[in-house]
Amino acid sequence: MARVALLAAGLFAFVAGAGCFGEGDPLATDPSTALGPLEVADAYSVLESGEAEKLPAVFDDLVEREDRRFIAPLIEVLRASQLGLLTGSHHNALIVTLERLSGQPLGADWFKWVTWYRGTSLEGPPGFAEFKARLLYRIEPTLGDFVEASPAAEMRTEELLWTGSGVDQPGALQHPPRVPAGESLLAPEEAVVGLFGADAPLAVPLRYLDWHEFLNDRHAGVDYVLVSCVLCGSVTAFEAPVHDGKPSLFAASGLLMRSVRLMYDDGTRTLWNELTGRAAFGPRAETGERLRSLPVVVTTWGAWLEQHPESSAVELPGGEERYKPGNPWGEYMISPEPAFPVGLDRAEFAPKVRVVGLEIGLRTKAWALEPLMSKRVLHDELDGRPIVLIAARGPVNVMGLNQRVGELEYTVGAEVRAFFSEGPRFRAGSAQDTLETADGDVWRIGEDALHGPGGEQFARLRLTPAFWFAWQAFHPSTEVWPPAE
């Protein structure tokens, strides 16, 4: 759905930029005039209670003492009152206070306040996480529990946003039934996610994931979660960690960060980034854990079946209207903007340009999907390692009927794979799913590796499809292709 529709559903919180106070920072709060610990606690209490007779004095005190740390709680109060979680007393005075503390004439536009705040060095006053948790408790207690969990070393509470949905909504798929390829009713043009392990290919309809976000399953001896974060354009798969002797199950937390949704595991209730697989908040975040990613590819059922006739497929339930192409995300897919505030610090591409990203060591790189498809085969390097990217087929398009906008068509990605490539230079082969060298040697494009005529193998790399705004939000130093002119 579009940004407007999501905001109408009710979203609050804000994105904060990384950074800290420095000398000469115009937004820094002078410690000699800032509210003391007891005064901070009293201010939180009044903001939460919305006591009409006390709020004006709190607002005046914050302005007089130039305590800009309270810009963060005031933005929270603005959105919470818009949602009816707080009384909204002295709404105009709240706006005036925000504008006087910040110097920004942004009025009651929460989206603009969130976007502006991200680029500042501001930090909330002591007790901000607990204050935020108490507001989230008013929506759903479990949301507050997540915020009160141990924070990650690199992620801040200010960056958490409510998605507008509750915990465990939508409901994750748990070990759905699958059928052999010959029994599948999927149409050849059906957009699917292809997984491959131990010579056991599997295809999952992408529009099934659109409604459920997660598929917890076991395939080829591996327990895993397949995740579709439609907001950020990513499709990822991660091996499920074991907790208390059993594989963890993943589900929606109802929270996100930098317009990327966060999932949680049922064992430790850690919040994990669906794009990167990194722990964001909770027990496993304290040690900087990261889920082991598994290779996936976005393609069509027809193309996948051509490559893997022995594949099995997860079938769409019959008779359910909601699973028709175009619902529920078609409107958002054709919109040029993200649904949530996120800073575009890197402007090489438009926010929702589709890219594929790769991490090797501490280096990252993103390739714009459309020019990559035009190249079909691209030799490049990352972290000093030569690689080859292959986009031998065109875009994967969805044509459907959206309840709000009617008929539409949009791209959900393309079949792209990447491999280490030591030595030979490749071009697209005369046969599909092959590469050729200048000497005429034919290499086969596999799911596990690039296979040479003499038994040579170049290992496959784990690409991440995403919208540009999401990739750059978590990889601020990323290299890009094509390079900026």
Summary of the structure (lengths in Angstrom):
residues: 485
radius of gyration: 24.3
end to end distance: 33.5
largest distance: 84.0
contacts: 1614
relative contact order: 0.11
helix: 27%
strand: 30%
